[in-house]
Amino acid sequence: MSHFSIDPVGLKQSLEHVRERFVTKDVSEQSALRGAHGALAAHSHWHAFVGKALRYHAIALGIEYVDAGASRGARWQKTTAGNASRTPLAPARLAAPVAPAAVVGAIGRVEVGPQYAGDSAFTARMRFHQSHYRAAVLGAPFGHGPNAGDANRYGNMLNTASAQAGLNYLSPLIFAKVKGRLAAGGGVLEPYRLLHNMLSSQPMCFNLFGPLVDAPERATRLLGALVGDELARVTRVAIEWAPAPAHEYLDDRTAFDAFVEYERRDGARVALGIETKLTDSFSQKPYDGEKYRRWMRGAGSPFRDEAHGEVAGARYNQLWRNHLLAIAARDHGRTPYGAARSVVVHHGLDRHGAQVVADYRGLLRPNDTTFGAWTLDQVVAAFERVAVGAEEGAWLAAFRARYLDLSTSEPDWNRRHI
């Protein structure tokens, strides 16, 4: 039993009967909410469960945490912004769970849905967790995919209504960033994948870096905790970005999943290109030629001379091209950047991806600073250290629940694999 067992629809209904400022027990003591949760309401931690559920769903519920309060629990405030933004997104996020009998793959009351037998061990675990999150947290039916025309149905795919309501994203703010980026065009964004596929790294990138777009103060504070003291000020954060015109750089469609431009304390501008990976494998299609090799020349080349024959191989080609794009941004004749770096953000449990990154690093000079890697947990932990306010806290807590805290789906995963 935990706060994930609290029905968010019941919470939403309970909030209609409390004042603008309220405390946790104003909600947890309501007879309708207690009656809807049976034995859970008799648990010694019932009030704490409700408090945690309020915090977890705060953005969708239109409330914000005020302070720890006293004997009757934390104090809360209904937000004007939250109440005003109740577009179909919020009710859809809080929709009641689908009846278990309606879906194949039910485990207790959780509609995990069909899985894919060909997954690696890591991908299988993450697909299951995303499927579990869809059912247990979002209360949404599963859909088909991974592409728009595919008939196969998987637990990690959202159905059309849920996808269009933005349930693949952790907040209305992030979903708004997605819609804005799609409207802008360019890049290699795939709308169906972005909206429907919960296992894809593209939605994860928006869920992690979307709140930093057009928010320079937040970006500077959070990324400063990650990058370190050299970062003085973030001047730009973009999703799915590449320098233009393409023919002056790699002359292909290579782009950074996320791009950060910042100023160092010494005044130099830095280009930070980020590649995000959840379970997606690195592209196995090799690209090579003069349009790539020209960026490997010069005194500032990070590549070991003996590695030039290996970098373009299928195992490393995507890493190499992303790295070259960062170098090209630094070395272009009209560059504004005094330094550049290419970083891979990957899940800490993805051993294969981590090994590819480690092997690629072995192709670089020992003192290289133009390539690096962070785990998702490292990024989130850094952000959490300097997060401010209930909104940022709720966003990062939701990200952990969605991608990092597998304990919520562990019992059902173990039951399936006994």
N, C-alpha and C positions, 0 to 999 in steps of 0.2 A: 504494500500500500504506500502511496505517495501522493504528492500534489498533482501528478499526472492522472490520477484517478478521479479528480474533481471535474464534473461536467461543465465546460465553459459556457454552455447555453444557460445552465442553471445560475451561474455567476452573473451573467448578463441580466437575467430576469430579476435576480436579487438586488442588483444595483438600482433598479427602478424604484425601490422602496426605501432607499436611504437618502440622506441629505447630500448636499454638494460636498461637504467635508464629513468624513465618517471614519470609523475605526474597523479593524478586521472583524471584531465580534458582532458589529452591527450586521454583518453579512453572515458570518458562520452560525449565529444563533437563530437565524430565520427558520421557521418550522418547515417551510416548503423545500428549502435547500437540504436540510437535514433529512427530511422524509424521502427525498429523491436518491439519497446515497446509502440508505439502509445501515448495514453493519459498520461501514466506514465512518459514519457520523458518530458512532459510539467509541471510536478509537481514541486513545488518550491524547493523540497528536492532531485531532480533528481541526482545531482552530489554527494550528501551525500549517497544516496542509492547505487550508483555505487561504491563509496569508501568502504562502508561496505561490499558489495558483493565481492569486490576484496580481502578484508581481510578474509572474511569467506571461500572463495575458494582458498586462497593463495597457500596452499600446492599442491593441484591438478593442479593449473594453472602454477606452477613453478615460483612463484614470492615471494618476501619477502618485508615486510614493512621496510622502512628506517627511516623516521621521519615524523613529522606532516606537513612539508612543509610550504607553505604560501598561497597566494591568489588563486593559481591554484590547491590546494588540497595537499594531502599527497604525499610524494615521495616514489617510488618503485624501486626495482631492480630485473631483471630477474635472476634466480639462475641457475648456471651450473648444480647443483644436480637435480633441478626440471626439467630442460630441458632434462637431460640425463635419467631420470627415467620415461619417458613417454611410459611405457609399456601399454598393453591393459587396465590396471587399470584406468589410468587418463582419456582417452577418454570415457571409459564406465561410469565413475563417472560424466562426463560432457555430457552424451548422451542427445539428445533432448527428451522431454516428449512424451509418447505414445499418440496417438490421443484419445481424450476423448470417442469417440463413440465405441472404441474397447474394453472397459472394463466395466464390471458391477460395479455400485457403484460410478459413476462419480458425483462430486459436482463441478459445474463450470468447470474449466480446471484441477482440481485435481482428479486423479484416485485413490480414497481411497481403493476400492476393497472390497470384502466380509469380514464381521466381524463374530464373533461367539456369538450366542445368549445366550449361557450358562455362559458367563463371569460374574464375580463379578463386581461391579461398578468401582472399581479401575482398574482391569485388562481390562475392556472394554475401559476405557479412555486411558490407555497406548497403547492398541492394535491399537486404532484409531490413536493416535499420531504417532506411528511407521509407520502405513499405509500411513498417510498423508506425513510424512517425506520421505518415499520411493518414493512417486509420485512427491511431490513438490520440493524436494531438489535433490534426486538422479535421478529422471526422469526414473525410472526403472519399468518394468512390474511386477505384482505380480505373485507368484508361488504357489506351493502346499505343504502341510505338515499337521501337524508338523514333521512327519517322512518321510523318503525317499519314502516309498511305498504307502503313503496316496494319495488318489485322490482329497480330499477336497482342495479348493483353498482359501487362506486368504490374506488380504491386507498386513499383516505384514511379509509375506513370499516372499523372492526373487526368481526369476526364475533362471534356471541353469546358463545361461550366466552371469547374474549379480552377482550371488554367486561366481562363479569361478573367476570373475574379482576382487573380494574382496570388493564389495560395502557395505558389512555389517560392514566395519571398517572405521575409521575416517581418516586414512592416509595410504599411502603405507608402511611406517615404521611399523605401527601396524599390517598390514596384513602380512608383512614379519615375525613378531614375531609369528603369528598364524601358518603360514606354517612351521616354524622351530620347534614349539612345537609339531605339529602333526607328523612331521618327526621323532622326538625323541621318540614318543610312550609312553606308560605307562599312568597311571591316568585313568580317566573316561571321557575323552574328546569324544564328539560325533561329527564327522566331518559334517554331514548333518545339525545338529542344529547350529554348529558354523558358517557355511557359509551361510545358508538360513534364519534362524529364527531371525528376528530383535527384537523380544520380549523376547528373551532368555537372562538369566543373564550371560551365558558363554561368548558370544560376548561382553556384557557390561563390564565384568571383564577385557578382553583384551583392550577394548577401554579406560578404566580408568587406568589400571596399566601396560599395555604393553609397553608404552614409558619409563618406569622405569627399564625394564629388560636390563641388560648389560650396564647400564648407571649410575654408582655409584654416580657421582657428582650430577646429576639431582635428583636421588632418595634421596640422603641425604638432598638436599635443600628442595624438595617438601614434603617429609615425615617428615622432621624436623618441618615444619610448622604445620603439623597435630598432630604428637606425642608429641611434646614439647621439652623443653630444655634438657631433659635427653638424647636425641638421639645425639650421636657424629658423627657416621659414619655408613652408610648403606653398608654392605658387600655383600648382595645378595638379589635379587628379582626374584621370580620364579612364574610361573602360573601353576596351577594344580599340586601341589607338596605334597608329604608325606615322612616322614622319612622312611628309609629302614635299614634292611629288615622288612617287614610288621609284621612277626610273633613275633618280639621283641617289637612291639608297640600294635596296636589294632587288628592285624591279620585279617584285612578286607580291603576293598577298600576305606575307608574314606580318603579324601585328602582335603587340603586347596585349595580354589579357587585361592587365591594368598598367597604367603609366603614371608615374609620379615625377613631377619637376620640383626641385627644391633648391634653396640657397644654403650654402655652407656658411659657417661663421667667418670664414676668410673671404666671403663674397663670391666665390665661384658658384656657378649654377651646375646642378647635377641632374642627369637623366637616369631615372630608375625604371627599368622595364621588368614587369612581373609576369611570370607564367604560372597559372594556378592549375593544379592537378588533384582530382579526387580519385577516381578509378580509371579515367581515360588513359590509354597507353600513349606514349609518345609516337608521333607519326613515323611509320616505317618506310615511307616513300623517300628515297634519296634524291636530293637536288644538289647540283654542283655546277661549276663553271666560273668564268672570269668575273661575272657580276657579284659573286660571293668572295672569290679568292682575293680580289683587290683590297678587301678590307682586312686581310690578314698580314699585309705587308707593313713595314715601318718599325721604328724603334719601340713604339708602344704596343706592339702585338703581344697578346697574352699567351699565344700558343707556342708550345715547345716545337723546335724545328722537326724533330723526328715524329711528331704527331700529325703532321700535315696530311699524311695519307689516310689517317683514321677518322678525322673529324667529320667527314661528309658521309660516312657509312650509315646504314639504316638505323643502327642502334642510337646514334648520337645526332642525326641530321636535324631534328627539330630543335634540340638544345643549341646546336651550332648556329642555326639560322637566327634564333632569338638573340643569342649572344652577339652575333655579327651585327644585328640591327642596332643593338646598344652601342657597339663600337662605331658603326656608321654615323649614329647620331652625334657621337663625340668628335669624330674625325672629318665630318663633312666640311667642305671649304667655307661655308657660311654658318657654321654651328654656333649657337649661343652657349654651348655646354663645355665646361672645363673638365668634366669627368662624367663617366657613365658606368652603369652596372646592370647586369642581367641577373635576376634572382628567380629561383623556382620555389613556389610554395606548395608543399605536398603533405599528405596525411602521414602522421607518425607511424601508422601501422602498415603503410605501403612499402614493404621491404624491397620489392622489385624496383619501384621508382627511385627509392633512396640509393640503391646500388648503381643504377644507371647514372644518377647524378654524381655519385662518388667516383665512378670510373671516368666520367667525362672530366671531372676536376683533375684527374691524373694526367690528362692531355695538356694541361696548362702549366705555365711556369710557376715555380714554388711561391713566388712573392706576388702572384696575381691577386688583384682586388676587384676585377671587373666581373666576376662571376661568383654567385653564392647560392645558398639554399636555406629556407626556413621551414620548419614544420608548422602546420596549422595551429597546433597548441602553443608554439612559441609566439606566433603572431597574436593570437587571442589573449594569451597571458600578458603580453606587453601592453595591449590595449586596455585590459582590465585594470592594470596598475594605475592608470591615469584617467580612467573613465570618470565622467562627471554627470550626475543627475540620474533620475530614474529611467529616462528614455535610453540612454547609452547602456545602463545596466541591464535593462530588459532585452535590448538588442543582442548584447554579448551573451547573456544567459540563454537566449533562444538559439544563437549560433552554436553554443556548446551542446545544447540538447539535440539539435538537428544533425550535427556532424561529428561531435567528439565524445559525448557521454553515451556510450553504447549500453550502459547498465540498464536503461529503461526497457530495451528490447531483449536483453540477455536471457531472462527466464523463458520467453517464448522461443528464442533461438535454440536454447538448450533442449527444450521439449521436442523441437523438430528434429534434433540431431542426436537424440539418445540412441 
